[in-house]
Amino acid sequence: MIEPFTLPFMSRALAEMALLALICGPVSVFVFARRLSFASDALTHTVFPGVVIGFLAGGLEGVFTGALIAAVLTAAVLTVLTRGGRVSDDAATAVVLTAMFSAGVVLVSRRSSYTADLTSFLFGRLLTVTPRQIAETAVLAVVVLVALLIGARALLFRTFDPAGAAAAGFRIGGLDLWLNLIVALVVVAAVRAVGTILVVALLIVPAAAARMVTDRPAAMAVIGTVLIAGAGYGGLLVSWTASLDHGIALTSASAVVLLLVVAYLLMIPARLLRTGGRRGRSPVPGRNSGHELVG
């Protein structure tokens, strides 16, 4: 249970997953509550052209900067397009996703010399995380957590009562941009470890699973963080055991995501028991059901 993590590459992978758990757990609550699953998926794909351009400009060392610029640009564009309801969220997200991801594919297809290297950013290479990448993730984790602490109350207000937040003087467009930027930073932090295809699972599944057992955002954030950390440890261990003891090629990132999905499925009965227990029960005095999360 412990011996595999005495190896440097395993301990680095576990440290990376612990950092991702700290930020993906809380952020996934806002993604879930605001129904931003599609937007989060878009962000994981729109960083791809930034990854390609960064790789062209500075090799592997330039990937982080390229992905960061592309993610921030995407967050800003999505906020501007959807502000005021001029363009629907789905339409704006689909247009930005297809345009930027297609641009990345075009750039990759023009040169075959680095196609194999960039493929790892689609599917992730958790076991090849370097100390520098862990340090970059740690910096982004601090930025994300500070941004959440500063804007959590306003973001929750906007999530559950946008009209009330606007009447209270909050700038809805600014809050949307704030959350989009936070999600973008999380994507950049996670994309090299678990890949653009699997990172969306870290932003959706934890909160969806936590929602099965609680309605409170703070509790959902804690449960989501624990689930990611546990899945990170378990996924690495399962991948190690499958590869060495059974000769089964199982990537660590895929194992982590599969364990998260299993946790979600195991929590479904708890949700059924909770909803079943509420049937026929009179409303709790003083509780506003409109403030509960919508599953």
N, C-alpha and C positions, 0 to 999 in steps of 0.2 A: 504493500500500500504506500510505502514511503520511499523505498529504495530507488525506483525509477527516477524520482525527482532529485536525487543526488547528482544526476548528470547535468552538466551546465545547460544544454539545450532544452532539457525538460523543465528545469527550474526557471529558465527565462520565459518559456511558453506559459508556465503557470503564473508567473508574475504579470505577464501581459494580460492574461485572462482576468486576474484579480483587479487590475486597473480598469479594464473594460467593464467589469461588473459594477464598479463604483459609479460609472457614468451612465451606462446603458440601463441599469435598473431604474433610476429616477426619471431619465428622459423618456423611457418607454411608456411611463404613465401618461405623460402629456401627448405622446404620439397616439396612444390608444384612446384617450378621452377626446382628443380633437379629431379623431378619425383621419389621421394623417398617414395611414399605412401606405397608400399609393404614392404620396409625396416623398416619404422616406425611401421607398423603393426607387423612385426617380433619382433622388440624391445619390444613392449608391451607384447608379449607372452613369450619371452625368459627370462624376469625377473621373471617368475613364479617359476622356480626351486630355484632361489635365495631367493624368498619370503619363500618358503617351508623350505629351509635349515636355513635361518635366524630365522624362527619361531621355528624350532627344537632346535637351539642353544641358543636362548635368549627369546623365547616367542614373544609376540607382539612387545616388545621393540627391538628385533633383526631383525624385518622384513625390516626396512629401510636400515640397513647395508647390508643385504643379497641381496636386490633388487638392491642397488647401485653397488655392486661388479659384479652381473650378468649382469647388463646393460653395465658397462664399458667393461667387458670381451667380450660381444657380439659386441660392437662397434669396438673393436680392431680386433676381428676375421674377421668380415665382411670386414674391410678395407684391411687386409692382403690377404684375399682370392680373392678379386676383383682387387687388385693392378696389373697394367700392363695388364689387360684384360685376365689373365690366366683362370679365371672362370667368367662366366657371372654373372651379379648382381642378376638376378632372381634365378639362380641355387644356388649360394652361400647363398642367403637369405633363400630360401626354405629348404636347408639342415640344416642350423643353427637353424631355427625356429622349424622344426619338431624334431630335436634331443633334444634341450633344453626343449621344452614344454613337450615332451614325458617323459623326465627325471623327470620333476616336477609332472606329473600325476602319474608316478610310485611311487614316494616318498609319495604322498598323499594317494594313494590306499593302502599302506602298514599299515597305521594307520588311524582308523576311528575317533579317539578321537579329532582330530583337523580339520577334513574335513570341518565341517560347518563354522569354523572361517576363513579358507582360501578361502571359496567360496566367501566371501565378497570382496576379492581382484580381483575376476573375474568381479564382477558386481558393486563394489563400495558401500561405505556407507558414502555419503557426509554429512549426518546429525550427524554422530558420530565423526567428526573430532575434535581432541583434541588440546588444546593450544600448546602442544609439537609438534604435527604434523604441525601446522601452522608455528611455529618457524623454523622447518626443511625445509618446503617449502620456507619460506622467505630467508633462507640461500642459498638454491639452486637457487632461483630466482636471487639473487645478483650475484652468480657465473655465471649463464647463460647469464645475461645481460652484465656483464663485458667481458665475452668471445666473445659475439657478437660484442661489441664495438671494441674490439681489432682486430677481424678478419673479420669484415663485408665487408670492401672494397675488400680484397683478396678473400673472399668467393663469392662475387658477380662477380668478375673478372673470377674466375674459373667456375662459373655457366653458364655464357653467352659466354665465349670464353676460353675454356680449353687449346686450343693450344696456344693462345696468353699468357695466364697465365704461361704456362710452359716456353715459350720463354722469358718471362720477369724475369724468375728466381724463380718463386714460385714452391714449392714442392707440386705437385698435391696430392700425397699420404698423405702428412701431412695435407693438407687442408681437404681432405676427412675424415681423422681421427678426425680432429677438429670438423667438422660438425656432424659426427656420435656421438661423445662424448656429444655434446650439446643436440642432440635429446635424447640421453640416459638419460641425467640428467633431461630433461623435463618429460620423461616417468616416472622416479622414483618420481618426484615431484607430478605427477598427478594420479599415479596408485592407491593409497589408497583412493582417494576421489571419482573418477569416475570409477575405475576398469580397468583391462587390456583390456577388450573387448571394452569399450567405449572411452578410452583415445585417440585412434587413430582418433576419430572424431575431437578432439580439435587440432590435428596436420594437418588436411587435409581440413575440411570444411571451416574454417575462410578465408584462403587464396583463396580457390576456389570461395567463395562468393564474396570476395573483388575484384577478377579478373574480375568479371562481370562489374564493374564500373570504373576500373582504370588499367593502365599498369605499374604504377610506384611502385617499391618495397616498398619505404618508406610509400606511401599512403596505400598500401595493408596491411602493418604491423599495421598501426594506425586503419584502418577499421576493421581488424581482431581482434585486441585487444578490440575495442568497442563492436563488435558482441559477443565475448565471455563474456565480463562483462555484457552486456544486457541480454544474454541468461541465465547467471548464476542467475541474479536477477529474471528474469521472470520465469525460471524453478523452482526455490525455491518457488516462490509465487504461481505458478500453482499447484505444488505438494501439498503445504499447503492447498490451497483452495479445491482441488479435494478430499483430504483425510478428511478434517474436515466438509466441507459443503455438499459434495455429496457422501461420503463414498466410494470413488474410490481409490484403492491402486495404487498410481503412485509414483515410486521412483524418487527422486530429480535428480539424475544423468541422468536418461533416459529422463526426462522432459527437462533438459538443452540441451542435444544432439538433441532432436526433434525440439526444437526452433531454433537451429543452422541450421538444415536442412530446416526448413520453411523459414528462412532468405535467404538461398541459392536459394530456389525455387522462392521467391518473387523478387530476383535480376535478374533472367533470362531475363525478358522482357527488363530490362535496357541494358543488353548485346546485345540483338537483335536490339534494337534501335541504339546502338553505331555502330555495324557492318553494319547495314543497311544504316546509315548515311555516312559511308565511301565508299560505293559502287559508283563507277564512279568518285571518287575524285582523283585528281592527287596526287602523293606522295608529302609529305611535304619536301621542300628543306632542306638538311642537316640532315635529320632524318634517322638513320640507323635502318631499320625495324628488322634487326637481333638481336637488343638489346631488343626488346620487349619480354615480357613473352609469352611462348607458352601455350595456353589454353589446 
